[in-house]
Amino acid sequence: MKIIMFLLALTTSSWACAQALVLSEQQLNEGLHAQLGKDFPLKMGSWLSANVKMQDVKVELGRQEPDKARVLGQALISMNQGQARYHWDINADFNARPRYDNKQGALFLDEFELLNYKLNEGTSSPQAQFMLPMLLQALSSYLAQYPVYTLDDKDPLQRQLKSQPLSLEITPGQVSLFNVE
């Protein structure tokens, strides 16, 4: 009987210590939309600058590859190359790797990889075929600086998790943050 009580106490205490926060694609999409409500300036030397506005962006977790997120969206790009000005409307598709930063208590998307892009009707130009892959890679580096989700200090579980080292696990449609203690 004492052995059963000991095992039950051990199981209960380990369960209480193993806490997790499960974030859905919808929660990440809401966080991403909060970040994307502005223009992103890109400067690539003195001869090239661009403003990018992202819209209709969505994140899919673990559906294409088990440990990655797929980021799909539309970008409106205004580019200045010396005196020339170009405007492009494109749809882009990226793979990215979710990463949790313990110091900031935030989830980021890193290691963006451009899978493909498509110019929307009426925006094609020879310059686009040359410049867009480079601009989209610069945009992915820029986006990697901003979290898609930040733990909320007002929520007791999130506040507690924020003070501990966390690891993450991606399953189709969600990411789980676990304490590693």
N, CA, C and O atoms as a DFTB+ gen file, in Angstrom:
724 C
 N C O
     1  1       0.820      -1.185       0.000
     2  2       0.000       0.000       0.000
     3  2       0.868       1.254       0.000
     4  3       0.577       2.221      -0.704
     5  1       1.966       1.229       0.817
     6  2       2.864       2.379       0.865
     7  2       3.509       2.620      -0.499
     8  3       3.709       3.768      -0.897
     9  1       3.834       1.548      -1.213
    10  2       4.443       1.682      -2.542
    11  2       3.461       2.350      -3.507
    12  3       3.852       3.221      -4.284
    13  1       2.201       1.948      -3.461
    14  2       1.179       2.541      -4.334
    15  2       1.016       4.025      -4.021
    16  3       0.928       4.842      -4.938
    17  1       0.975       4.381      -2.752
    18  2       0.832       5.788      -2.355
    19  2       2.049       6.595      -2.821
    20  3       1.906       7.726      -3.284
    21  1       3.257       6.002      -2.695
    22  2       4.471       6.685      -3.132
    23  2       4.441       6.927      -4.644
    24  3       4.750       8.025      -5.107
    25  1       4.062       5.883      -5.418
    26  2       3.983       6.021      -6.874
    27  2       2.926       7.050      -7.274
    28  3       3.138       7.829      -8.203
    29  1       1.798       7.056      -6.581
    30  2       0.747       8.024      -6.865
    31  2       1.231       9.440      -6.563
    32  3       0.966      10.358      -7.339
    33  1       1.929       9.631      -5.461
    34  2       2.464      10.953      -5.107
    35  2       3.520      11.393      -6.112
    36  3       3.551      12.560      -6.502
    37  1       4.382      10.480      -6.533
    38  2       5.419      10.795      -7.505
    39  2       4.800      11.177      -8.842
    40  3       5.211      12.159      -9.460
    41  1       3.816      10.410      -9.292
    42  2       3.135      10.702     -10.551
    43  2       2.437      12.045     -10.489
    44  3       2.527      12.823     -11.439
    45  1       1.749      12.339      -9.407
    46  2       1.037      13.606      -9.255
    47  2       2.006      14.773      -9.237
    48  3       1.747      15.796      -9.871
    49  1       3.133      14.642      -8.514
    50  2       4.079      15.759      -8.454
    51  2       4.755      15.973      -9.800
    52  3       4.991      17.123     -10.171
    53  1       5.081      14.915     -10.555
    54  2       5.682      15.134     -11.867
    55  2       4.684      15.727     -12.840
    56  3       5.061      16.514     -13.708
    57  1       3.425      15.365     -12.713
    58  2       2.406      15.933     -13.595
    59  2       2.239      17.416     -13.317
    60  3       2.074      18.205     -14.247
    61  1       2.280      17.804     -12.053
    62  2       2.122      19.211     -11.690
    63  2       3.298      20.033     -12.197
    64  3       3.127      21.205     -12.535
    65  1       4.494      19.438     -12.258
    66  2       5.674      20.170     -12.713
    67  2       5.710      20.301     -14.222
    68  3       6.241      21.283     -14.741
    69  1       5.158      19.335     -14.935
    70  2       5.207      19.354     -16.396
    71  2       4.055      20.190     -16.930
    72  3       2.973      19.673     -17.208
    73  1       4.298      21.476     -17.070
    74  2       3.258      22.368     -17.558
    75  2       3.532      22.715     -19.007
    76  3       4.681      22.775     -19.443
    77  1       2.461      22.940     -19.743
    78  2       2.600      23.269     -21.157
    79  2       1.562      24.311     -21.540
    80  3       0.476      24.392     -20.966
    81  1       1.938      25.093     -22.520
    82  2       1.036      26.059     -23.122
    83  2       0.890      25.655     -24.577
    84  3       1.884      25.574     -25.298
    85  1      -0.327      25.404     -25.016
    86  2      -0.582      25.014     -26.388
    87  2      -1.134      26.228     -27.127
    88  3      -2.150      26.804     -26.737
    89  1      -0.441      26.605     -28.205
    90  2      -0.854      27.742     -29.026
    91  2      -1.345      27.233     -30.369
    92  3      -0.689      26.412     -31.011
    93  1      -2.487      27.720     -30.785
    94  2      -3.063      27.300     -32.064
    95  2      -2.548      28.181     -33.198
    96  3      -1.975      29.246     -32.965
    97  1      -2.759      27.722     -34.415
    98  2      -2.422      28.535     -35.585
    99  2      -3.162      29.867     -35.527
   100  3      -2.604      30.904     -35.886
   101  1      -4.407      29.843     -35.077
   102  2      -5.201      31.067     -35.001
   103  2      -4.540      32.091     -34.071
   104  3      -4.498      33.277     -34.399
   105  1      -4.026      31.653     -32.925
   106  2      -3.359      32.570     -31.998
   107  2      -2.098      33.167     -32.626
   108  3      -1.827      34.357     -32.465
   109  1      -1.327      32.342     -33.341
   110  2      -0.130      32.852     -34.009
   111  2      -0.505      33.811     -35.129
   112  3       0.160      34.826     -35.333
   113  1      -1.566      33.490     -35.852
   114  2      -2.003      34.383     -36.928
   115  2      -2.442      35.737     -36.377
   116  3      -2.175      36.771     -36.989
   117  1      -3.106      35.736     -35.234
   118  2      -3.510      36.997     -34.606
   119  2      -2.279      37.805     -34.202
   120  3      -2.250      39.020     -34.395
   121  1      -1.271      37.151     -33.648
   122  2      -0.037      37.837     -33.274
   123  2       0.703      38.371     -34.483
   124  3       1.266      39.465     -34.447
   125  1       0.699      37.601     -35.544
   126  2       1.358      38.018     -36.777
   127  2       0.647      39.220     -37.394
   128  3       1.298      40.152     -37.866
   129  1      -0.674      39.200     -37.393
   130  2      -1.427      40.323     -37.957
   131  2      -1.187      41.603     -37.159
   132  3      -1.180      42.692     -37.734
   133  1      -0.993      41.491     -35.856
   134  2      -0.698      42.669     -35.038
   135  2       0.648      43.279     -35.443
   136  3       0.811      44.498     -35.409
   137  1       1.609      42.434     -35.825
   138  2       2.921      42.926     -36.252
   139  2       2.898      43.516     -37.660
   140  3       3.699      44.393     -37.983
   141  1       1.979      43.033     -38.497
   142  2       2.023      43.385     -39.914
   143  2       1.151      44.573     -40.295
   144  3       0.969      44.830     -41.485
   145  1       0.621      45.284     -39.356
   146  2      -0.241      46.407     -39.689
   147  2       0.514      47.651     -40.100
   148  3      -0.032      48.752     -40.022
   149  1       1.750      47.509     -40.536
   150  2       2.565      48.657     -40.907
   151  2       3.417      48.312     -42.123
   152  3       3.543      47.147     -42.501
   153  1       3.998      49.341     -42.725
   154  2       4.921      49.129     -43.839
   155  2       6.283      48.724     -43.290
   156  3       6.711      49.217     -42.246
   157  1       6.954      47.830     -43.995
   158  2       8.301      47.414     -43.633
   159  2       9.267      48.051     -44.619
   160  3       9.242      47.722     -45.805
   161  1      10.111      48.951     -44.153
   162  2      11.102      49.536     -45.064
   163  2      12.291      48.586     -45.217
   164  3      12.779      48.024     -44.237
   165  1      12.740      48.418     -46.434
   166  2      13.921      47.601     -46.715
   167  2      14.926      48.472     -47.456
   168  3      14.578      49.130     -48.436
   169  1      16.159      48.480     -46.996
   170  2      17.216      49.259     -47.638
   171  2      18.312      48.281     -48.015
   172  3      18.817      47.538     -47.173
   173  1      18.670      48.288     -49.275
   174  2      19.708      47.372     -49.748
   175  2      20.761      48.198     -50.482
   176  3      20.818      48.215     -51.711
   177  1      21.581      48.871     -49.707
   178  2      22.589      49.748     -50.290
   179  2      21.972      51.101     -50.620
   180  3      20.802      51.353     -50.329
   181  1      22.766      51.953     -51.223
   182  2      22.284      53.299     -51.538
   183  2      21.450      53.337     -52.814
   184  3      20.786      54.338     -53.083
   185  1      21.471      52.287     -53.588
   186  2      20.794      52.313     -54.880
   187  2      19.416      51.648     -54.874
   188  3      18.682      51.742     -55.858
   189  1      19.062      50.980     -53.780
   190  2      17.799      50.240     -53.776
   191  2      17.116      50.343     -52.423
   192  3      17.720      50.063     -51.387
   193  1      15.858      50.746     -52.440
   194  2      15.054      50.740     -51.216
   195  2      13.646      50.308     -51.589
   196  3      13.221      50.433     -52.738
   197  1      12.940      49.802     -50.605
   198  2      11.580      49.323     -50.871
   199  2      10.747      49.464     -49.607
   200  3      11.269      49.460     -48.493
   201  1       9.468      49.585     -49.803
   202  2       8.487      49.492     -48.725
   203  2       7.626      48.288     -49.029
   204  3       7.157      48.111     -50.153
   205  1       7.421      47.464     -48.019
   206  2       6.622      46.255     -48.195
   207  2       5.487      46.290     -47.191
   208  3       5.698      46.559     -46.008
   209  1       4.302      46.020     -47.662
   210  2       3.150      45.874     -46.779
   211  2       2.629      44.458     -46.967
   212  3       2.256      44.052     -48.068
   213  1       2.614      43.719     -45.867
   214  2       2.125      42.344     -45.903
   215  2       0.641      42.341     -45.535
   216  3       0.201      43.101     -44.673
   217  1      -0.109      41.486     -46.193
   218  2      -1.518      41.322     -45.849
   219  2      -1.944      39.891     -46.137
   220  3      -1.289      39.161     -46.881
   221  1      -3.056      39.515     -45.528
   222  2      -3.592      38.156     -45.684
   223  2      -2.546      37.085     -45.390
   224  3      -2.450      36.081     -46.096
   225  1      -1.764      37.317     -44.335
   226  2      -0.712      36.370     -43.956
   227  2      -1.298      35.328     -43.017
   228  3      -2.072      35.643     -42.113
   229  1      -0.915      34.088     -43.251
   230  2      -1.333      33.043     -42.325
   231  2      -0.203      32.046     -42.116
   232  3       0.642      31.833     -42.986
   233  1      -0.218      31.450     -40.943
   234  2       0.778      30.461     -40.551
   235  2       0.085      29.110     -40.452
   236  3      -1.000      28.997     -39.882
   237  1       0.717      28.096     -41.007
   238  2       0.263      26.714     -40.857
   239  2       1.389      25.960     -40.151
   240  3       2.542      26.015     -40.580
   241  1       1.062      25.274     -39.096
   242  2       2.073      24.588     -38.278
   243  2       2.112      23.088     -38.539
   244  3       1.091      22.404     -38.476
   245  1       3.319      22.587     -38.835
   246  2       3.562      21.157     -38.910
   247  2       2.765      20.400     -39.948
   248  3       2.624      19.183     -39.833
   249  1       2.250      21.055     -40.932
   250  2       1.432      20.364     -41.938
   251  2       2.278      19.871     -43.109
   252  3       2.093      18.742     -43.563
   253  1       3.197      20.689     -43.604
   254  2       4.068      20.295     -44.714
   255  2       5.285      19.518     -44.213
   256  3       5.637      18.470     -44.755
   257  1       5.920      20.056     -43.164
   258  2       7.064      19.406     -42.521
   259  2       6.816      19.429     -41.020
   260  3       6.334      20.435     -40.500
   261  1       7.132      18.346     -40.307
   262  2       6.748      18.239     -38.895
   263  2       7.312      19.311     -37.971
   264  3       6.663      19.658     -36.984
   265  1       8.484      19.842     -38.252
   266  2       9.087      20.802     -37.320
   267  2       9.104      22.233     -37.864
   268  3       9.840      23.085     -37.365
   269  1       8.292      22.487     -38.886
   270  2       8.323      23.812     -39.522
   271  2       6.937      24.419     -39.619
   272  3       5.910      23.749     -39.507
   273  1       6.968      25.715     -39.833
   274  2       5.741      26.464     -40.087
   275  2       5.779      26.918     -41.544
   276  3       6.840      27.233     -42.082
   277  1       4.638      26.945     -42.155
   278  2       4.518      27.481     -43.508
   279  2       3.861      28.851     -43.371
   280  3       2.842      28.989     -42.694
   281  1       4.436      29.851     -44.004
   282  2       3.922      31.211     -43.947
   283  2       3.510      31.601     -45.359
   284  3       4.329      31.614     -46.278
   285  1       2.239      31.916     -45.519
   286  2       1.690      32.303     -46.814
   287  2       1.122      33.709     -46.702
   288  3       0.564      34.070     -45.666
   289  1       1.257      34.498     -47.747
   290  2       0.677      35.822     -47.674
   291  2       0.865      36.619     -48.941
   292  3       1.516      36.183     -49.891
   293  1       0.280      37.792     -48.929
   294  2       0.352      38.726     -50.045
   295  2       1.234      39.894     -49.622
   296  3       1.136      40.379     -48.495
   297  1       2.088      40.338     -50.525
   298  2       2.961      41.482     -50.255
   299  2       2.749      42.528     -51.335
   300  3       2.739      42.218     -52.527
   301  1       2.581      43.764     -50.905
   302  2       2.525      44.903     -51.814
   303  2       3.870      45.606     -51.679
   304  3       4.198      46.139     -50.619
   305  1       4.644      45.604     -52.760
   306  2       6.005      46.129     -52.719
   307  2       6.103      47.360     -53.602
   308  3       5.710      47.342     -54.769
   309  1       6.634      48.430     -53.026
   310  2       6.977      49.639     -53.776
   311  2       8.487      49.756     -53.702
   312  3       9.049      49.901     -52.616
   313  1       9.153      49.693     -54.856
   314  2      10.603      49.695     -54.883
   315  2      11.120      50.924     -55.625
   316  3      10.576      51.329     -56.653
   317  1      12.184      51.502     -55.075
   318  2      12.880      52.622     -55.713
   319  2      14.286      52.165     -56.065
   320  3      15.049      51.725     -55.205
   321  1      14.612      52.279     -57.345
   322  2      15.948      51.930     -57.825
   323  2      16.455      53.158     -58.579
   324  3      16.191      53.335     -59.768
   325  1      17.188      53.993     -57.855
   326  2      17.607      55.270     -58.446
   327  2      16.364      56.109     -58.712
   328  3      15.598      56.395     -57.792
   329  1      16.163      56.501     -59.953
   330  2      14.991      57.294     -60.342
   331  2      13.794      56.420     -60.721
   332  3      12.670      56.914     -60.808
   333  1      14.024      55.151     -60.940
   334  2      12.940      54.246     -61.360
   335  2      12.126      53.792     -60.145
   336  3      12.671      53.550     -59.068
   337  1      10.816      53.684     -60.343
   338  2       9.905      53.232     -59.296
   339  2       9.084      52.061     -59.843
   340  3       8.604      52.085     -60.977
   341  1       8.941      51.035     -58.994
   342  2       8.184      49.852     -59.387
   343  2       7.193      49.514     -58.277
   344  3       7.459      49.743     -57.097
   345  1       6.050      48.966     -58.673
   346  2       5.036      48.514     -57.713
   347  2       4.626      47.101     -58.103
   348  3       4.237      46.836     -59.240
   349  1       4.723      46.204     -57.132
   350  2       4.386      44.811     -57.382
   351  2       3.435      44.302     -56.318
   352  3       3.521      44.675     -55.147
   353  1       2.543      43.456     -56.746
   354  2       1.597      42.773     -55.872
   355  2       1.887      41.284     -56.054
   356  3       1.692      40.740     -57.141
   357  1       2.348      40.632     -55.001
   358  2       2.742      39.231     -55.135
   359  2       2.165      38.388     -54.005
   360  3       1.840      38.899     -52.933
   361  1       2.044      37.108     -54.259
   362  2       1.758      36.113     -53.224
   363  2       3.042      35.328     -53.007
   364  3       3.691      34.913     -53.967
   365  1       3.405      35.126     -51.754
   366  2       4.642      34.419     -51.432
   367  2       4.356      33.279     -50.462
   368  3       3.384      33.310     -49.707
   369  1       5.214      32.288     -50.500
   370  2       5.089      31.079     -49.702
   371  2       6.474      30.757     -49.128
   372  3       7.431      30.551     -49.875
   373  1       6.568      30.717     -47.788
   374  2       7.825      30.459     -47.097
   375  2       7.681      29.270     -46.161
   376  3       6.581      28.961     -45.703
   377  1       8.787      28.607     -45.878
   378  2       8.914      27.708     -44.733
   379  2       9.710      28.459     -43.679
   380  3      10.604      29.235     -44.016
   381  1       9.400      28.240     -42.422
   382  2      10.149      28.863     -41.333
   383  2      10.178      27.895     -40.153
   384  3       9.334      27.007     -40.034
   385  1      11.164      28.089     -39.291
   386  2      11.283      27.233     -38.112
   387  2      10.905      28.048     -36.878
   388  3      11.535      29.067     -36.598
   389  1       9.881      27.611     -36.136
   390  2       9.546      28.296     -34.875
   391  2      10.669      28.145     -33.852
   392  3      11.293      27.090     -33.739
   393  1      10.910      29.229     -33.111
   394  2      11.944      29.248     -32.079
   395  2      11.413      30.041     -30.892
   396  3      10.860      31.129     -31.057
   397  1      11.584      29.491     -29.701
   398  2      11.191      30.208     -28.497
   399  2      12.418      30.872     -27.908
   400  3      13.449      30.222     -27.736
   401  1      12.326      32.163     -27.592
   402  2      13.410      32.919     -26.972
   403  2      13.081      33.103     -25.493
   404  3      12.152      33.833     -25.147
   405  1      13.843      32.442     -24.618
   406  2      13.575      32.499     -23.180
   407  2      13.749      33.901     -22.602
   408  3      12.986      34.300     -21.723
   409  1      14.727      34.646     -23.073
   410  2      14.965      35.990     -22.525
   411  2      13.801      36.930     -22.809
   412  3      13.417      37.722     -21.948
   413  1      13.240      36.847     -24.007
   414  2      12.145      37.742     -24.373
   415  2      10.774      37.146     -24.062
   416  3       9.769      37.857     -24.097
   417  1      10.724      35.870     -23.763
   418  2       9.447      35.211     -23.503
   419  2       8.554      35.259     -24.723
   420  3       7.358      35.534     -24.623
   421  1       9.150      34.986     -25.890
   422  2       8.413      35.156     -27.139
   423  2       8.753      34.052     -28.137
   424  3       9.835      33.467     -28.109
   425  1       7.798      33.790     -29.013
   426  2       7.945      32.805     -30.079
   427  2       8.221      33.544     -31.384
   428  3       7.478      34.448     -31.766
   429  1       9.282      33.155     -32.052
   430  2       9.693      33.769     -33.308
   431  2       9.650      32.741     -34.429
   432  3       9.625      31.537     -34.178
   433  1       9.640      33.219     -35.653
   434  2       9.829      32.367     -36.818
   435  2      11.189      32.715     -37.397
   436  3      11.452      33.877     -37.708
   437  1      12.048      31.731     -37.545
   438  2      13.415      31.896     -38.043
   439  2      13.636      31.013     -39.261
   440  3      12.769      30.238     -39.665
   441  1      14.829      31.157     -39.831
   442  2      15.271      30.300     -40.931
   443  2      14.249      30.260     -42.063
   444  3      13.908      29.191     -42.570
   445  1      13.770      31.428     -42.445
   446  2      12.824      31.506     -43.548
   447  2      13.460      30.975     -44.823
   448  3      14.625      31.242     -45.116
   449  1      12.678      30.228     -45.563
   450  2      13.105      29.707     -46.857
   451  2      11.988      30.022     -47.852
   452  3      10.851      29.578     -47.687
   453  1      12.324      30.788     -48.878
   454  2      11.345      31.132     -49.905
   455  2      11.063      29.889     -50.747
   456  3      11.964      29.351     -51.390
   457  1       9.809      29.437     -50.739
   458  2       9.437      28.256     -51.523
   459  2       9.021      28.656     -52.929
   460  3       9.477      28.073     -53.913
   461  1       8.154      29.655     -53.013
   462  2       7.756      30.162     -54.325
   463  2       7.037      31.490     -54.164
   464  3       6.654      31.879     -53.061
   465  1       6.865      32.166     -55.268
   466  2       6.111      33.414     -55.293
   467  2       5.433      33.536     -56.644
   468  3       5.839      32.907     -57.621
   469  1       4.397      34.354     -56.682
   470  2       3.646      34.551     -57.921
   471  2       3.271      36.028     -58.010
   472  3       2.685      36.590     -57.085
   473  1       3.616      36.639     -59.126
   474  2       3.187      38.013     -59.375
   475  2       1.706      37.997     -59.712
   476  3       1.258      37.200     -60.536
   477  1       0.956      38.869     -59.079
   478  2      -0.462      38.962     -59.390
   479  2      -0.658      39.761     -60.668
   480  3       0.209      40.543     -61.058
   481  1      -1.765      39.570     -61.299
   482  2      -2.057      40.137     -62.612
   483  2      -1.748      41.636     -62.686
   484  3      -2.040      42.397     -61.763
   485  1      -1.151      42.031     -63.810
   486  2      -0.913      43.442     -64.075
   487  2       0.327      44.008     -63.411
   488  3       0.566      45.212     -63.502
   489  1       1.129      43.180     -62.741
   490  2       2.302      43.729     -62.053
   491  2       3.606      43.126     -62.576
   492  3       4.652      43.305     -61.952
   493  1       3.567      42.439     -63.669
   494  2       4.753      41.779     -64.187
   495  2       5.700      42.793     -64.842
   496  3       5.270      43.756     -65.476
   497  1       6.980      42.548     -64.668
   498  2       8.006      43.352     -65.333
   499  2       9.294      42.558     -65.321
   500  3       9.466      41.675     -64.480
   501  1      10.222      42.858     -66.255
   502  2      11.495      42.133     -66.251
   503  2      12.270      42.336     -64.947
   504  3      12.958      41.424     -64.489
   505  1      12.162      43.529     -64.345
   506  2      12.863      43.799     -63.097
   507  2      12.339      42.915     -61.966
   508  3      13.089      42.528     -61.070
   509  1      11.059      42.606     -62.016
   510  2      10.461      41.795     -60.956
   511  2      11.110      40.415     -60.893
   512  3      11.407      39.927     -59.803
   513  1      11.330      39.789     -62.024
   514  2      11.922      38.447     -62.039
   515  2      13.305      38.436     -61.410
   516  3      13.707      37.445     -60.802
   517  1      14.030      39.534     -61.555
   518  2      15.379      39.632     -61.004
   519  2      15.372      40.060     -59.537
   520  3      16.105      39.496     -58.724
   521  1      14.546      41.057     -59.191
   522  2      14.605      41.686     -57.875
   523  2      13.765      41.001     -56.796
   524  3      14.157      41.003     -55.629
   525  1      12.637      40.423     -57.150
   526  2      11.719      39.920     -56.137
   527  2      12.289      38.822     -55.241
   528  3      12.086      38.890     -54.029
   529  1      12.978      37.834     -55.753
   530  2      13.534      36.831     -54.825
   531  2      14.467      37.458     -53.783
   532  3      14.453      37.062     -52.618
   533  1      15.274      38.434     -54.205
   534  2      16.184      39.104     -53.287
   535  2      15.400      39.934     -52.262
   536  3      15.735      39.924     -51.077
   537  1      14.372      40.644     -52.703
   538  2      13.553      41.445     -51.784
   539  2      12.794      40.559     -50.803
   540  3      12.680      40.902     -49.626
   541  1      12.281      39.439     -51.264
   542  2      11.546      38.536     -50.378
   543  2      12.461      37.907     -49.338
   544  3      12.042      37.700     -48.199
   545  1      13.697      37.601     -49.705
   546  2      14.645      37.073     -48.713
   547  2      14.988      38.147     -47.689
   548  3      15.115      37.843     -46.503
   549  1      15.139      39.397     -48.121
   550  2      15.392      40.492     -47.183
   551  2      14.193      40.668     -46.252
   552  3      14.364      40.921     -45.059
   553  1      12.992      40.537     -46.790
   554  2      11.777      40.653     -45.980
   555  2      11.722      39.536     -44.936
   556  3      11.328      39.775     -43.794
   557  1      12.109      38.338     -45.315
   558  2      12.068      37.227     -44.358
   559  2      13.044      37.475     -43.211
   560  3      12.734      37.141     -42.067
   561  1      14.197      38.045     -43.483
   562  2      15.142      38.391     -42.410
   563  2      14.547      39.449     -41.496
   564  3      14.731      39.407     -40.279
   565  1      13.845      40.382     -42.081
   566  2      13.206      41.450     -41.307
   567  2      12.109      40.870     -40.407
   568  3      12.019      41.215     -39.229
   569  1      11.280      39.992     -40.966
   570  2      10.182      39.401     -40.201
   571  2      10.679      38.527     -39.055
   572  3       9.998      38.397     -38.038
   573  1      11.846      37.932     -39.205
   574  2      12.392      37.066     -38.156
   575  2      12.733      37.850     -36.889
   576  3      12.964      37.249     -35.840
   577  1      12.766      39.174     -36.969
   578  2      13.086      40.002     -35.805
   579  2      11.876      40.218     -34.895
   580  3      12.040      40.658     -33.757
   581  1      10.681      39.922     -35.366
   582  2       9.464      40.230     -34.622
   583  2       8.768      38.953     -34.168
   584  3       8.613      38.023     -34.959
   585  1       8.346      38.893     -32.907
   586  2       7.680      37.677     -32.414
   587  2       6.286      37.510     -32.997
   588  3       5.594      38.485     -33.289
   589  1       5.889      36.253     -33.159
   590  2       4.520      35.956     -33.573
   591  2       3.635      35.721     -32.352
   592  3       2.408      35.718     -32.453
   593  1       4.273      35.524     -31.191
   594  2       3.515      35.392     -29.947
   595  2       4.442      35.725     -28.783
   596  3       5.579      35.256     -28.730
   597  1       3.948      36.535     -27.855
   598  2       4.689      36.871     -26.645
   599  2       3.873      36.408     -25.447
   600  3       2.674      36.674     -25.365
   601  1       4.521      35.719     -24.522
   602  2       3.816      35.251     -23.331
   603  2       3.258      36.445     -22.562
   604  3       3.903      37.487     -22.447
   605  1       2.047      36.271     -22.039
   606  2       1.312      37.323     -21.346
   607  2       1.559      37.244     -19.846
   608  3       1.242      36.236     -19.215
   609  1       2.124      38.306     -19.273
   610  2       2.400      38.333     -17.831
   611  2       1.127      38.343     -16.989
   612  3       1.185      38.047     -15.795
   613  1      -0.014      38.674     -17.578
   614  2      -1.275      38.713     -16.831
   615  2      -1.873      37.318     -16.640
   616  3      -2.669      37.101     -15.727
   617  1      -1.491      36.387     -17.491
   618  2      -1.972      35.016     -17.392
   619  2      -1.052      34.247     -16.444
   620  3       0.156      34.211     -16.681
   621  1      -1.580      33.625     -15.370
   622  2      -0.725      32.943     -14.377
   623  2       0.164      31.848     -14.979
   624  3       1.348      31.771     -14.652
   625  1      -0.385      31.012     -15.844
   626  2       0.413      29.942     -16.440
   627  2       1.515      30.522     -17.316
   628  3       2.665      30.092     -17.232
   629  1       1.170      31.496     -18.157
   630  2       2.166      32.085     -19.052
   631  2       3.242      32.828     -18.265
   632  3       4.415      32.778     -18.634
   633  1       2.868      33.511     -17.197
   634  2       3.837      34.214     -16.350
   635  2       4.801      33.203     -15.729
   636  3       6.009      33.436     -15.685
   637  1       4.263      32.081     -15.250
   638  2       5.106      31.051     -14.644
   639  2       6.027      30.425     -15.689
   640  3       7.214      30.228     -15.430
   641  1       5.488      30.114     -16.867
   642  2       6.313      29.512     -17.915
   643  2       7.406      30.475     -18.382
   644  3       8.516      30.057     -18.714
   645  1       7.079      31.758     -18.403
   646  2       8.043      32.757     -18.874
   647  2       9.290      32.797     -18.000
   648  3      10.371      33.137     -18.480
   649  1       9.152      32.455     -16.731
   650  2      10.292      32.517     -15.813
   651  2      11.150      31.253     -15.862
   652  3      12.131      31.154     -15.125
   653  1      10.800      30.284     -16.715
   654  2      11.517      29.019     -16.788
   655  2      12.032      28.790     -18.207
   656  3      11.474      29.326     -19.164
   657  1      13.089      27.999     -18.345
   658  2      13.517      27.613     -19.694
   659  2      12.430      26.746     -20.344
   660  3      11.883      25.847     -19.705
   661  1      12.127      27.020     -21.599
   662  2      11.071      26.282     -22.297
   663  2      11.617      25.620     -23.546
   664  3      12.593      26.079     -24.139
   665  1      10.978      24.549     -23.928
   666  2      11.226      23.921     -25.218
   667  2       9.904      23.920     -25.974
   668  3       8.851      24.175     -25.390
   669  1       9.957      23.639     -27.251
   670  2       8.711      23.618     -28.009
   671  2       8.586      22.357     -28.830
   672  3       9.571      21.716     -29.195
   673  1       7.347      22.027     -29.106
   674  2       7.016      20.865     -29.929
   675  2       5.930      21.302     -30.901
   676  3       4.954      21.943     -30.510
   677  1       6.107      20.952     -32.160
   678  2       5.136      21.321     -33.187
   679  2       4.366      20.078     -33.606
   680  3       4.954      19.045     -33.929
   681  1       3.065      20.191     -33.595
   682  2       2.191      19.150     -34.126
   683  2       1.278      19.841     -35.132
   684  3       1.134      21.063     -35.071
   685  1       0.662      19.118     -36.045
   686  2      -0.167      19.786     -37.037
   687  2      -1.219      20.703     -36.388
   688  3      -2.072      20.258     -35.620
   689  1      -1.124      21.995     -36.724
   690  2      -2.097      22.970     -36.254
   691  2      -1.780      23.641     -34.938
   692  3      -2.513      24.539     -34.523
   693  1      -0.702      23.234     -34.257
   694  2      -0.401      23.864     -32.967
   695  2       1.077      23.716     -32.601
   696  3       1.798      22.862     -33.117
   697  1       1.487      24.590     -31.687
   698  2       2.822      24.509     -31.096
   699  2       2.642      24.487     -29.586
   700  3       1.843      25.248     -29.039
   701  1       3.379      23.620     -28.916
   702  2       3.296      23.495     -27.452
   703  2       4.609      23.954     -26.846
   704  3       5.685      23.556     -27.293
   705  1       4.513      24.793     -25.826
   706  2       5.680      25.239     -25.072
   707  2       5.686      24.505     -23.739
   708  3       4.719      24.584     -22.982
   709  1       6.785      23.783     -23.444
   710  2       6.923      22.985     -22.234
   711  2       8.048      23.534     -21.379
   712  3       9.071      23.982     -21.896
   713  1       7.854      23.497     -20.048
   714  2       9.001      23.818     -19.206
   715  2       9.936      22.627     -19.239
   716  3       9.497      21.481     -19.337
   717  1      11.236      22.908     -19.155
   718  2      12.228      21.827     -19.270
   719  2      12.757      21.387     -17.917
   720  3      13.669      20.564     -17.853
   721  1      12.210      21.913     -16.846
   722  2      12.656      21.501     -15.508
   723  2      11.948      20.256     -15.061
   724  3      12.198      19.766     -13.960
